[in-house]
Amino acid sequence: MKNRLYTKLAAGRTSLGATHRKRLERKNNARKLSWSVKRIGAQIVKARAEKDHAKDALLTQTLRDLMRKSNPSEEKQEEEY
């Protein structure tokens, strides 16, 4: 009887391996996001140096969207005001 109780309790928890995989996945996603931000930022600098206003505007908007997607809590705060 006692063994069944512990088995049921243990089955409800996630394994350490699953927790570790989720943590690594979040870390990799953050790394990919920071790489994308850096790459877009470099293209914005290049577009501004070439005085290409259309490309600058497009990349700036893309960067804003990317930042909004990465931090949805700020988007909710903006909607409240």
PLY file of the C-alpha trace (Angstrom):
ply
format ascii 1.0
element vertex 81
property float x
property float y
property float z
element edge 80
property int vertex1
property int vertex2
end_header
0.00 0.00 0.00
2.76 2.41 0.93
4.67 1.69 -2.29
1.67 2.57 -4.47
1.29 5.95 -2.76
4.91 6.88 -3.42
4.67 5.67 -7.00
1.64 7.91 -7.62
3.37 10.92 -6.08
6.54 10.37 -8.08
4.61 9.94 -11.33
3.13 13.42 -10.98
6.50 15.17 -10.94
8.66 15.89 -13.95
11.95 14.09 -14.12
15.20 15.93 -13.63
16.12 15.14 -17.22
12.98 16.83 -18.54
13.60 19.88 -16.36
17.18 20.07 -17.58
16.08 19.79 -21.23
13.56 22.60 -20.76
16.20 24.81 -19.16
18.62 24.14 -22.02
15.91 24.86 -24.57
15.14 28.23 -22.94
18.85 29.05 -22.85
19.27 28.18 -26.54
16.21 30.24 -27.48
17.61 33.24 -25.61
20.96 32.79 -27.36
19.27 32.63 -30.78
17.25 35.72 -29.98
20.29 37.73 -28.91
22.08 36.67 -32.10
19.13 37.83 -34.19
19.03 41.18 -32.41
22.75 41.72 -33.00
22.46 40.79 -36.67
19.50 43.11 -37.28
21.25 45.90 -35.35
24.30 45.59 -37.59
22.11 45.80 -40.70
20.37 48.90 -39.29
23.75 50.60 -38.81
24.71 49.70 -42.38
21.39 50.98 -43.78
21.78 54.28 -41.91
25.34 54.67 -43.17
24.09 54.16 -46.73
21.15 56.53 -46.03
18.69 53.85 -47.10
15.66 55.07 -45.17
13.25 52.38 -46.37
15.56 49.54 -45.34
16.29 51.31 -42.03
12.57 51.63 -41.27
11.87 48.00 -42.17
14.72 46.65 -40.04
13.82 48.92 -37.13
10.23 47.68 -37.20
11.45 44.08 -37.40
13.66 44.69 -34.38
10.74 46.20 -32.45
8.55 43.20 -33.26
11.29 40.81 -32.23
11.81 42.61 -28.92
8.06 42.69 -28.29
7.86 38.94 -28.92
10.76 38.26 -26.57
9.25 40.25 -23.70
5.43 40.01 -23.80
5.01 41.52 -20.32
6.03 44.95 -21.63
3.41 44.70 -24.36
0.70 44.17 -21.75
1.91 47.20 -19.81
1.76 49.37 -22.95
-1.82 48.29 -23.62
-2.88 49.31 -20.10
-1.83 52.95 -20.61
0 1
1 2
2 3
3 4
4 5
5 6
6 7
7 8
8 9
9 10
10 11
11 12
12 13
13 14
14 15
15 16
16 17
17 18
18 19
19 20
20 21
21 22
22 23
23 24
24 25
25 26
26 27
27 28
28 29
29 30
30 31
31 32
32 33
33 34
34 35
35 36
36 37
37 38
38 39
39 40
40 41
41 42
42 43
43 44
44 45
45 46
46 47
47 48
48 49
49 50
50 51
51 52
52 53
53 54
54 55
55 56
56 57
57 58
58 59
59 60
60 61
61 62
62 63
63 64
64 65
65 66
66 67
67 68
68 69
69 70
70 71
71 72
72 73
73 74
74 75
75 76
76 77
77 78
78 79
79 80
